[in-house]
Amino acid sequence: MINKTVKNVHEAIDGIQDGMTLMVGGFGLCGIPENLIAALVNKGIKNLTCISNNAGVDDFGLGLLLQNKQIKKMISSYVGENAEFERQMLSGELEVDLVPQGTLATRCMAAGYGMPAIYTPAGVGTEVAIGKESRKFTFNGIEKEYLLEYAFEADFALVKAWKGDTAGNLVFRQTAMNFNHAMAIGGKVTVAEVEELVEVGELDPNFIHTPGIYVHRIFKGEKYEKRIEQRTTRKIS
């Protein structure tokens, strides 16, 4: 029987070293691998390149790694609510590659599909296109220009799921799927933390989002804060 479980978060991050490239699942603070990020902070791993939709907030998620200057480069689709991310980017302390959100997701998935590159119309005619190869294609009778974008190459992918089994099959809950599935299939080594870890056969095969073939290590996380990035309320009249 295949068993991909590891004892704890420390064993889960074994092999992650200074200077590596990591895909980190989540969108804002939704579905982020809280335990794995905290372990990287505690271990002091530095000079990381992180591929993530954004970088959480100043004192949580990837924001903790930014505070400690453990990230040298962010590949993201927006700066978001992280003031330290913005400060480091504007001061030149942090290298930032801003990528259109759909392109970011597709470059992650391309890595999982074994496709070295994709063509996309996103970014044509903007600063995103500077220095990139382009080509015109006719699709559905319309000729358009497309940019060549390369699939990401990540040493590790760190993701968070709601449920998983010992063979690495993952189920995400609602919008917490976001970038987690795309990154889970795209990393050379994928590490998943889950809220609930079950035996093989307990998950309904019809509702598995990421097959265990993509996952190399899995463990049950602890003490999830699940912060809300933006809380908006209104008075009840």
PyMOL commands that set and color helices and strands:
alter all, ss='L'
color gray80, all
select helices_A, chain A and resi 9-12+34-43+62-67+83-91+101-113+127-129+174-177+180-184+205-207+212-214
alter helices_A, ss='H'
color red, helices_A
select strands_A, chain A and resi 21-24+48-51+71-76+95-98+117-120+134-139+142-150+154-165+170-171+187-198+217-220
alter strands_A, ss='S'
color yellow, strands_A
deselect
rebuild
show_as cartoon
